[in-house]
Each structure stands twice: as structure tokens, then as C-alpha cells.
Amino acid sequence: MILLTIAFYGFSFASAQVVAVNFTSSDKDLERAFNWAKETALNYRGADTDPAGPWYEAALPSRYAFCMRDASHQCIGAEILGMGRENLNMFTLFAQNISAAKNWCSYWEINKHGRPAPEDYRNDKEFWYNLPANFDVLFATWRLYKWTGNKYYLNHPSFVLFQKKTVKEYIDTWVLSADSLLTRPAHLHTPIPYNENDYFHSCRGLPSYSEGIPNMKTGIDLIAAIYRGLQTYSDILSYKGQHKEAKLYAMKADHYRERLEADWWNKNQGHYYLYYSSEGKFVKDGPVPYLLWFDALKDTSRIKRHMKQIASAVSNVETTSYFPYLFYKNGEWDQARRYLLYLSDPTTPRREYPEVSFGVIDGIVQGLMGISPDAQTNTISTLFRSNSKGSASLNSLPVLQTIIKVTHNNERQTIICNSGKKSIKWKALFMGNYPHAIINGIAQASKKETNAQGKVMSWVLAEVKPGKQITVNVKP
């Protein structure tokens, strides 16, 4: 067992001690949702003095622990709230604890004592593990790099090893090649003697995040996760200048997505299957958010149908906590807002689950406010996703090693202020076809692009130096 805490390698965490991020809006219901989520999420922050090192809860609250799926979902919300050190420590622990003895799994859940949580782990042969987790963590570290600019997530030996083992040995060991997904055994690497009633045996390598389904060969979310994991690795290789190998992994990723669309879509009934059983049958069951989370769908008509099915289904709060950001991202802004209000409603069952408050933060910042950083280009994009004709402002947001304030006065005017010490580029996006944008009073021709829903957006690029404020507005 090699659980360790880490040093922080000199990276600057601008808001690690005092979290000042705040949100105001003409939509007071959303403002109340943010305030509740901020207070709640910060209460899940662990103590730096705990044996695990800096951490926050990303599991059932009673466990004082963080699991791979929850942390991968909560991590950007945590960055928004100033928990950068916590993310760096937690994801390093996940990466460090991958091992051949566990068939290239890590620890699914680690508690504040710096140990694999006993609720999910007995020994290296008997433990609970959901196979999408490695790919989800790989995707999360890429998003953390893009949000923070911290190259540690890409270059530290622990992460490099995790990347390489996940895209090769892990896939081979668990028989997860694109052409074996329907023929692989339902259970692999099980303890001997095997006890079906011991979930440390039967759940050692669940091929899905959907739990409690016996004899599942493959879940559709696992295919989406592998696709995103391989595409993420391709992105990392491109970042490192290894373009030939990056192209190879992008092609491998596309092969999984092609199989997903060809094999898993029920054309007659217009839905994706949830899993493939040991009996050789595709099974529908309820829709899950992971096809959208891993951005595995490209057919806009299927995306719309899938989202409609999600909206009409009843999901638990863990699953629902993904919805605000995903529905904003995919053009269903009003439905996204309804999910934000549902998750923050005091009458919502189990809203105290940590993932809920972090999901609300993420839904407002990345979703409603449309804040999307990219460390590769040192660019922060903004887009106000609101149909209310109102306003919203986010202040003291830590991103790309600086602190910014973003104010959408309406759908045609946005102001950004850089109060940190590092210059950034700002891509100010607006829905619609606007020939010109006015940057601090000076007109400039705007550029155009089409979003995933086929709608035209106009944008301009501006440099925002430390201590400077820029206003951009567009006119019909």
C-alpha cells in the first residue's frame, strides 16, 4: 500500500486559504441556490492535518472519504471554491495507487485517514471497483489542467504512469478493446474461491457506474468513458508535441464511439441501451448522463432525444447533480435552471450528498455563466446562457492562476475584470450573428462560429492585463 500525501511543487494557489468567490444575479432564486451550495460545499472541506492531507468529501458524508467518480465530477466546483490543493492531493493519491496487484485499478475510495475506505476495500484481491473510474479520473486531470494551468497534472511521474497504464494495460487486463465489448466475460480477476454474495468479489470490476445489475458484460457508460479517456490521452500527447502517437489514440477513441453509435442505438424506439447482458441481450433501463458527460455523442438529433428522455425520467440526486451543467452546455437552458432549483430546494431528498452542492456551483459557473478556461491558449471564454433577459455577476473567481470578475449585464454585454497578477486572453461569446463588437468603446469586427446545436455565435478576443477591466457589447 503506497498511500502518500504530497508537496505542492511551488504552484500558487491564489485562494487556498480564503474563499471569496460570490455570485449575484437579478434571478434571486439562482443567487440563493449558489449561496446555499457554496456554504454547503465548503463544509465538506477536510482538515489539512488529516493523515490523507488536504481533501474534501466526495462520497457518502458518513464515510469522510473521496471516491473516484464523485471527485472526478466535483473537482471543477472545488477549484471554483478555492480547493486547488485538495484536488492536487486527492488526484495524486488516486494516480499513485494504481497497481498491477489490483489489475491496474487504484483505490475506488480513500478516507481522511489516508487509507482505502473499508466499506469498499478488504485487500488487493477483494475490493469494489467501477471500471469507468480510471478514464473518468484521466479526463478530470485534463480538465483540472485546463482550468488551473498546473502542468503537474500532465507531467508528474505519478500521472504519466497512470495515463500509460490506463490506456494500455488496464484496457487489456479487463478485456475492454472496442471489438470485445460484447464478448468479454461478465466477471474477471475474481478471488478464488468466488463468492457471488460477497460484493468485494462480484463487484471487483463493475463494467459500469450503474450498480446492482447482475451479469452485466458492458455498460454503455463504460464505452463512453473509454472513448473520452483515449481522446484525453490523445490531447495530452498533442500538448507534449507527440502528434503521431496522439493521432493513433484519437483513432482508437473514435473506434469506440463508432461502436457505441452502431451497436447501442435502438433505431426503432429512438433510445440508447443501458447495458449488454451475459444472456447476449441489450437492455434499455433508464437513461444516464454519462454519454453527455464524456461528450461521446455527436448526432444532434440523438442528443436531443436522449436529453428529453433524461428529463422525463426520475433520477437520484447523484445522477441529477450532473444535469445543470450538461443541460446548459447542450442548449436546454430553462431545464438546466429548473434542475439547479430542484437540487438546492430544502425539500429535495438527500440534497446533503456532497456531489449536489458542488454540482450546483459547477452548473452556475460553467453552465449559466459559460466560463470555460483553456490553459493551452491562456484563454477564458464566457457566454451568458439565460433566457430571462436578466443579469448575473461572479466575483473573485480563481482560474488560470489569476482572479477574475465576470458580469453579464444582459445577453449582449459582458464585463471582465482581472484582479490577479497574470494576463489572460478573453474570448467574449454572444449568441447570435452580430457583425461588430464594441470593446471599451471601440468597434471591432466580430468572428463567428456555430455551436453543437447549430446556432451561430459571435465573438471577439481581447487581452486582459492585471488590474484591468474590459467591457464588450454587441448590437443588432
C-alpha positions as CSV (number, residue, x, y, z in Angstrom):
1,M,0.0,0.0,0.0
2,I,1.6,3.3,-1.1
3,L,-0.9,6.0,0.0
4,L,1.1,9.2,0.4
5,T,0.4,12.9,0.8
6,I,2.3,15.3,-1.5
7,A,4.2,18.5,-1.6
8,F,2.8,21.2,-3.9
9,Y,5.8,21.9,-6.1
10,G,5.7,25.6,-5.7
11,F,2.4,26.0,-7.6
12,S,0.5,29.1,-6.5
13,F,-3.0,28.5,-5.1
14,A,-4.3,32.1,-5.0
15,S,-7.4,31.3,-3.0
16,A,-6.4,28.3,-0.9
17,Q,-6.8,30.0,2.4
18,V,-9.7,32.5,1.9
19,V,-12.5,31.7,-0.5
20,A,-14.2,34.9,-1.6
21,V,-16.0,33.8,-4.7
22,N,-19.5,35.1,-4.8
23,F,-22.4,35.3,-7.2
24,T,-25.1,37.9,-7.6
25,S,-28.0,37.9,-10.1
26,S,-31.3,39.5,-10.9
27,D,-32.5,35.9,-10.6
28,K,-32.7,35.8,-6.8
29,D,-33.6,32.1,-6.8
30,L,-30.4,31.2,-8.5
31,E,-28.5,33.5,-6.2
32,R,-29.9,31.7,-3.2
33,A,-29.1,28.4,-4.8
34,F,-25.4,29.4,-5.2
35,N,-25.2,30.7,-1.7
36,W,-26.6,27.5,-0.3
37,A,-24.3,25.4,-2.4
38,K,-21.2,27.4,-1.5
39,E,-21.8,27.2,2.2
40,T,-22.6,23.5,2.0
41,A,-19.7,22.5,-0.2
42,L,-17.2,24.4,2.0
43,N,-18.5,22.5,5.0
44,Y,-17.2,19.3,3.2
45,R,-13.7,20.6,3.2
46,G,-11.4,18.4,5.3
47,A,-8.6,19.4,7.6
48,D,-5.1,19.8,6.2
49,T,-3.8,18.0,9.3
50,D,-5.7,14.8,8.4
51,P,-3.4,11.9,7.5
52,A,-4.7,11.9,3.9
53,G,-3.6,15.5,3.5
54,P,-5.8,18.3,2.0
55,W,-9.2,16.7,0.9
56,Y,-12.9,17.3,0.6
57,E,-15.8,14.8,0.9
58,A,-16.7,13.2,-2.4
59,A,-18.6,10.2,-1.1
60,L,-21.3,9.4,1.4
61,P,-20.9,12.0,4.2
62,S,-20.7,9.4,6.9
63,R,-17.5,7.9,5.4
64,Y,-15.3,11.1,5.5
65,A,-13.8,10.0,2.2
66,F,-13.5,10.7,-1.5
67,C,-14.2,8.3,-4.3
68,M,-13.0,8.4,-7.9
69,R,-16.4,9.0,-9.6
70,D,-17.6,11.7,-7.2
71,A,-14.3,13.5,-7.1
72,S,-14.0,13.5,-10.9
73,H,-17.4,15.2,-11.1
74,Q,-16.8,17.6,-8.2
75,C,-13.3,18.7,-9.0
76,I,-14.1,21.9,-11.0
77,G,-16.6,23.0,-8.4
78,A,-13.9,22.5,-5.9
79,E,-11.5,24.7,-7.9
80,I,-14.1,27.4,-8.1
81,L,-14.4,27.4,-4.3
82,G,-10.6,27.6,-3.8
83,M,-9.9,23.9,-3.1
84,G,-7.0,23.6,-5.5
85,R,-4.6,22.0,-3.0
86,E,-7.3,19.4,-2.2
87,N,-7.7,18.5,-5.8
88,L,-4.0,18.1,-6.4
89,N,-3.6,15.9,-3.3
90,M,-6.7,13.7,-3.9
91,F,-6.0,13.1,-7.6
92,T,-2.3,12.4,-6.9
93,L,-3.4,9.7,-4.4
94,F,-5.7,8.1,-7.0
95,A,-2.8,8.2,-9.5
96,Q,-0.2,6.9,-7.1
97,N,-2.2,3.9,-6.0
98,I,-2.7,2.2,-9.4
99,S,-1.0,-1.2,-9.2
100,A,-0.5,-4.5,-11.0
101,A,-1.7,-6.3,-7.9
102,K,-5.1,-4.7,-8.3
103,N,-5.1,-5.3,-12.1
104,W,-4.2,-1.6,-12.7
105,C,-7.1,-0.4,-10.6
106,S,-6.5,2.3,-7.9
107,Y,-8.4,2.7,-4.7
108,W,-12.1,3.4,-5.5
109,E,-12.5,5.4,-2.3
110,I,-9.9,6.8,0.1
111,N,-10.8,8.2,3.5
112,K,-9.4,11.0,5.6
113,H,-7.1,8.6,7.4
114,G,-5.2,8.1,4.2
115,R,-6.4,4.6,3.8
116,P,-8.6,2.8,1.3
117,A,-12.1,3.1,2.7
118,P,-13.0,-0.3,4.4
119,E,-16.5,0.0,3.0
120,D,-15.0,-0.7,-0.4
121,Y,-11.7,-2.5,0.2
122,R,-10.6,-5.6,2.1
123,N,-7.3,-6.3,0.3
124,D,-5.8,-6.1,-3.2
125,K,-7.8,-9.2,-4.3
126,E,-11.1,-8.3,-2.7
127,F,-12.5,-4.8,-3.3
128,W,-15.2,-2.8,-5.0
129,Y,-14.3,-1.1,-8.3
130,N,-16.2,0.5,-11.2
131,L,-14.2,0.2,-14.4
132,P,-15.2,3.7,-15.8
133,A,-13.2,5.2,-12.9
134,N,-9.7,5.2,-14.4
135,F,-10.9,7.0,-17.6
136,D,-13.0,9.5,-15.5
137,V,-10.0,10.4,-13.4
138,L,-7.8,10.8,-16.5
139,F,-10.5,13.1,-18.0
140,A,-10.7,15.0,-14.7
141,T,-6.9,15.7,-14.6
142,W,-7.0,17.1,-18.1
143,R,-9.9,19.4,-17.1
144,L,-8.0,20.5,-14.0
145,Y,-5.0,21.4,-16.1
146,K,-7.2,23.4,-18.5
147,W,-8.8,25.2,-15.5
148,T,-5.7,25.9,-13.5
149,G,-2.7,25.8,-15.9
150,N,-1.0,23.4,-13.4
151,K,1.2,21.1,-15.6
152,Y,1.8,18.8,-12.7
153,Y,-1.4,17.0,-13.7
154,L,0.1,16.1,-17.0
155,N,3.8,15.8,-16.3
156,H,4.4,14.4,-12.8
157,P,5.6,10.8,-13.0
158,S,2.6,9.5,-11.0
159,F,0.2,10.9,-13.5
160,V,2.3,9.8,-16.5
161,L,2.3,6.3,-15.2
162,F,-1.5,6.4,-14.5
163,Q,-2.1,7.7,-18.1
164,K,0.0,5.0,-19.7
165,K,-1.3,2.1,-17.7
166,T,-4.9,3.2,-18.1
167,V,-4.8,3.4,-21.9
168,K,-2.9,0.1,-22.4
169,E,-2.6,-2.5,-19.6
170,Y,-5.9,-1.6,-17.9
171,I,-7.8,-2.0,-21.2
172,D,-6.0,-5.2,-22.0
173,T,-6.3,-6.7,-18.5
174,W,-10.1,-6.1,-18.3
175,V,-10.7,-7.1,-21.9
176,L,-12.0,-3.7,-23.0
177,S,-10.9,-3.5,-26.6
178,A,-13.5,-1.9,-28.8
179,D,-14.2,-5.2,-30.6
180,S,-14.5,-7.3,-27.4
181,L,-17.1,-5.3,-25.5
182,L,-20.0,-7.7,-26.4
183,T,-18.0,-10.9,-25.8
184,R,-15.9,-10.1,-22.7
185,P,-16.7,-12.2,-19.5
186,A,-19.1,-10.6,-17.0
187,H,-16.6,-11.3,-14.2
188,L,-12.8,-11.1,-14.5
189,H,-10.0,-11.5,-12.0
190,T,-12.3,-12.6,-9.2
191,P,-11.0,-14.1,-6.0
192,I,-10.7,-17.9,-5.6
193,P,-12.9,-19.4,-4.3
194,Y,-15.5,-17.0,-5.7
195,N,-18.5,-15.9,-3.6
196,E,-21.3,-14.3,-5.6
197,N,-22.8,-12.9,-2.5
198,D,-19.7,-11.1,-1.4
199,Y,-19.7,-7.8,-3.3
200,F,-15.9,-7.5,-2.9
201,H,-15.9,-10.5,-5.3
202,S,-18.9,-9.8,-7.6
203,C,-18.2,-6.0,-7.8
204,R,-14.4,-6.2,-8.4
205,G,-14.5,-4.6,-11.8
206,L,-18.1,-3.5,-12.5
207,P,-18.3,-2.6,-16.2
208,S,-20.5,0.5,-15.5
209,Y,-21.3,3.2,-13.0
210,S,-24.8,1.6,-12.9
211,E,-24.7,-0.7,-9.9
212,G,-26.8,-3.6,-8.7
213,I,-27.3,-5.2,-12.1
214,P,-26.1,-8.8,-12.1
215,N,-24.2,-10.4,-15.0
216,M,-23.6,-7.2,-17.0
217,K,-21.0,-7.7,-19.7
218,T,-20.7,-4.0,-20.6
219,G,-22.4,-0.7,-19.7
220,I,-22.8,2.0,-22.3
221,D,-21.3,4.5,-19.9
222,L,-18.1,2.4,-19.8
223,I,-17.8,2.7,-23.6
224,A,-18.3,6.5,-23.4
225,A,-15.7,6.6,-20.6
226,I,-13.1,4.7,-22.6
227,Y,-13.7,6.9,-25.6
228,R,-13.2,10.1,-23.5
229,G,-10.1,8.6,-21.8
230,L,-8.4,7.7,-25.0
231,Q,-9.3,11.1,-26.6
232,T,-8.0,12.8,-23.4
233,Y,-4.7,10.9,-23.7
234,S,-4.5,12.0,-27.3
235,D,-5.0,15.6,-26.2
236,I,-2.2,15.2,-23.6
237,L,0.1,13.7,-26.2
238,S,-0.6,16.6,-28.6
239,Y,0.1,19.0,-25.8
240,K,3.5,17.3,-25.4
241,G,4.2,17.5,-29.1
242,Q,3.8,13.8,-29.7
243,H,1.5,14.3,-32.6
244,K,1.9,10.9,-34.4
245,E,1.1,8.9,-31.3
246,A,-1.7,11.4,-30.5
247,K,-3.3,10.7,-33.8
248,L,-3.2,7.0,-33.2
249,Y,-5.0,7.3,-29.9
250,A,-7.6,9.7,-31.4
251,M,-8.3,7.0,-34.0
252,K,-8.7,4.4,-31.2
253,A,-11.1,6.7,-29.4
254,D,-13.2,7.1,-32.5
255,H,-13.5,3.4,-32.9
256,Y,-15.2,3.2,-29.5
257,R,-17.6,6.0,-30.4
258,E,-18.4,4.3,-33.7
259,R,-19.2,1.1,-32.0
260,L,-21.4,3.0,-29.5
261,E,-23.5,4.6,-32.2
262,A,-23.6,1.4,-34.4
263,D,-24.4,-1.2,-31.7
264,W,-26.1,0.7,-28.9
265,W,-28.7,2.9,-30.6
266,N,-32.2,1.4,-30.9
267,K,-33.3,3.0,-34.2
268,N,-36.9,1.8,-34.0
269,Q,-37.6,3.1,-30.5
270,G,-35.1,6.0,-30.6
271,H,-33.0,5.4,-27.5
272,Y,-29.7,4.1,-26.3
273,Y,-29.5,0.8,-24.5
274,L,-28.0,0.9,-21.0
275,Y,-26.1,-2.3,-20.9
276,Y,-25.4,-5.7,-22.6
277,S,-26.1,-8.8,-20.5
278,S,-24.5,-12.2,-20.1
279,E,-27.5,-13.6,-21.9
280,G,-26.4,-11.7,-25.1
281,K,-29.2,-9.1,-24.9
282,F,-29.2,-5.3,-25.0
283,V,-31.2,-3.9,-22.1
284,K,-32.8,-0.4,-22.1
285,D,-33.4,0.6,-18.5
286,G,-33.2,4.3,-17.6
287,P,-31.1,7.0,-19.4
288,V,-27.8,8.1,-17.7
289,P,-25.9,11.4,-18.1
290,Y,-22.5,9.8,-18.9
291,L,-22.9,9.9,-22.7
292,L,-23.1,13.7,-22.3
293,W,-20.6,13.9,-19.5
294,F,-17.9,12.2,-21.6
295,D,-19.1,14.1,-24.7
296,A,-19.4,10.9,-26.6
297,L,-22.4,11.9,-28.8
298,K,-22.1,13.9,-32.0
299,D,-25.5,13.4,-33.6
300,T,-27.6,16.4,-32.5
301,S,-30.9,14.7,-33.1
302,R,-29.9,11.8,-30.9
303,I,-28.6,14.1,-28.3
304,K,-31.9,16.0,-28.1
305,R,-33.9,12.7,-27.9
306,H,-31.5,11.4,-25.2
307,M,-31.9,14.7,-23.2
308,K,-35.6,14.5,-23.4
309,Q,-35.6,11.0,-22.0
310,I,-33.3,12.1,-19.2
311,A,-35.6,15.0,-18.3
312,S,-38.7,12.7,-18.3
313,A,-37.0,10.1,-16.0
314,V,-36.7,10.1,-12.2
315,S,-33.1,10.0,-11.1
316,N,-31.3,10.0,-7.8
317,V,-29.5,13.2,-6.6
318,E,-26.1,11.8,-7.5
319,T,-27.2,11.5,-11.1
320,T,-29.2,14.7,-11.2
321,S,-26.3,16.7,-9.9
322,Y,-24.7,16.3,-13.4
323,F,-27.7,17.8,-15.1
324,P,-27.4,21.6,-14.6
325,Y,-24.1,21.9,-16.4
326,L,-24.9,19.3,-19.1
327,F,-28.3,20.9,-19.9
328,Y,-26.8,24.4,-20.1
329,K,-24.0,23.1,-22.3
330,N,-26.4,21.3,-24.6
331,G,-28.8,24.3,-25.1
332,E,-31.6,23.4,-22.7
333,W,-31.1,26.5,-20.5
334,D,-34.5,26.6,-18.9
335,Q,-34.4,23.0,-18.0
336,A,-30.9,23.5,-16.5
337,R,-32.2,26.3,-14.3
338,R,-35.0,24.0,-13.1
339,Y,-32.5,21.4,-12.1
340,L,-30.5,24.0,-10.2
341,L,-33.6,25.0,-8.2
342,Y,-34.6,21.4,-7.6
343,L,-31.1,20.4,-6.3
344,S,-31.0,23.4,-3.9
345,D,-34.6,23.0,-2.6
346,P,-34.7,22.1,1.1
347,T,-37.4,19.5,0.4
348,T,-35.3,17.6,-2.2
349,P,-34.4,14.2,-0.7
350,R,-30.7,13.7,0.1
351,R,-29.6,17.1,-1.1
352,E,-26.9,16.9,1.6
353,Y,-25.0,14.4,-0.6
354,P,-21.7,16.3,-1.3
355,E,-22.0,16.0,-5.1
356,V,-25.2,18.0,-5.1
357,S,-23.7,21.3,-3.8
358,F,-20.6,21.0,-6.0
359,G,-22.8,20.3,-9.0
360,V,-24.9,23.4,-8.4
361,I,-21.7,25.5,-8.2
362,D,-20.4,24.0,-11.4
363,G,-23.8,24.4,-13.1
364,I,-23.9,28.1,-12.4
365,V,-20.3,28.9,-13.2
366,Q,-19.6,26.8,-16.2
367,G,-23.2,26.4,-17.2
368,L,-25.1,29.7,-16.7
369,M,-22.1,32.0,-16.8
370,G,-20.4,30.0,-19.6
371,I,-17.0,30.3,-18.1
372,S,-14.6,28.0,-19.9
373,P,-10.8,28.3,-19.5
374,D,-8.1,26.7,-21.6
375,A,-4.6,26.7,-20.2
376,Q,-3.1,25.7,-23.6
377,T,-4.0,29.1,-25.0
378,N,-4.3,31.0,-21.8
379,T,-7.8,31.9,-22.8
380,I,-11.0,32.2,-20.8
381,S,-14.3,32.1,-22.7
382,T,-17.6,33.5,-21.5
383,L,-21.2,33.1,-22.7
384,F,-24.3,34.1,-20.8
385,R,-26.8,31.2,-21.1
386,S,-30.0,32.8,-19.9
387,N,-33.4,33.4,-21.4
388,S,-34.6,35.7,-18.7
389,K,-33.1,39.0,-20.1
390,G,-31.6,39.5,-16.6
391,S,-28.1,39.9,-15.3
392,A,-25.5,37.9,-13.3
393,S,-22.1,38.5,-11.8
394,L,-19.4,36.2,-10.5
395,N,-16.7,37.8,-8.4
396,S,-13.3,36.6,-7.1
397,L,-13.1,33.5,-9.3
398,P,-9.7,31.7,-9.2
399,V,-8.8,30.5,-12.7
400,L,-5.6,30.2,-14.8
401,Q,-3.5,31.4,-11.8
402,T,-5.3,34.7,-11.6
403,I,-8.6,36.1,-10.1
404,I,-11.4,37.4,-12.3
405,K,-14.8,39.0,-12.1
406,V,-17.3,38.3,-14.8
407,T,-20.5,40.3,-15.1
408,H,-23.2,39.7,-17.7
409,N,-25.3,42.8,-17.7
410,N,-27.6,41.2,-20.3
411,E,-27.3,38.8,-23.2
412,R,-25.4,41.5,-25.3
413,Q,-23.0,43.0,-22.7
414,T,-20.3,41.4,-20.6
415,I,-17.6,42.9,-18.4
416,I,-14.5,41.2,-17.2
417,C,-12.0,42.4,-14.5
418,N,-8.7,40.8,-13.9
419,S,-7.6,41.5,-10.2
420,G,-4.8,38.9,-10.2
421,K,-1.2,39.1,-11.3
422,K,-1.3,37.3,-14.6
423,S,-2.6,38.4,-18.0
424,I,-5.2,36.3,-19.8
425,K,-6.9,36.3,-23.2
426,W,-10.7,36.7,-23.1
427,K,-13.0,35.2,-25.7
428,A,-16.2,37.0,-25.3
429,L,-19.0,35.0,-26.8
430,F,-22.6,36.1,-27.6
431,M,-25.5,34.1,-29.1
432,G,-26.5,35.4,-32.4
433,N,-25.0,36.9,-35.6
434,Y,-23.5,40.3,-34.7
435,P,-21.2,42.0,-37.3
436,H,-19.4,44.1,-34.8
437,A,-18.5,44.1,-31.1
438,I,-17.6,47.2,-29.1
439,I,-14.5,46.7,-26.9
440,N,-14.2,49.5,-24.3
441,G,-15.9,51.8,-26.8
442,I,-14.0,50.8,-29.9
443,A,-15.8,48.9,-32.6
444,Q,-14.2,45.7,-34.0
445,A,-15.4,43.1,-36.5
446,S,-16.6,40.0,-34.7
447,K,-15.9,36.4,-35.7
448,K,-18.5,33.7,-36.0
449,E,-18.7,30.0,-35.1
450,T,-21.5,27.5,-34.8
451,N,-22.2,25.7,-31.6
452,A,-23.1,22.0,-31.2
453,Q,-26.8,22.8,-31.6
454,G,-26.2,24.5,-34.9
455,K,-26.7,28.1,-33.6
456,V,-24.5,31.0,-34.6
457,M,-22.3,32.7,-32.0
458,S,-20.3,35.9,-32.4
459,W,-17.1,36.5,-30.5
460,V,-14.1,38.7,-30.1
461,L,-10.7,38.2,-28.4
462,A,-9.1,40.7,-26.0
463,E,-6.1,40.7,-23.7
464,V,-7.0,41.4,-20.1
465,K,-3.9,42.5,-18.2
466,P,-3.6,42.5,-14.4
467,G,-5.7,45.3,-12.8
468,K,-7.6,46.0,-16.0
469,Q,-11.3,45.9,-16.8
470,I,-12.8,45.4,-20.3
471,T,-16.4,45.8,-21.4
472,V,-17.6,44.1,-24.6
473,N,-21.1,44.6,-26.0
474,V,-22.7,43.7,-29.3
475,K,-25.6,45.4,-31.1
476,P,-28.0,44.0,-33.8
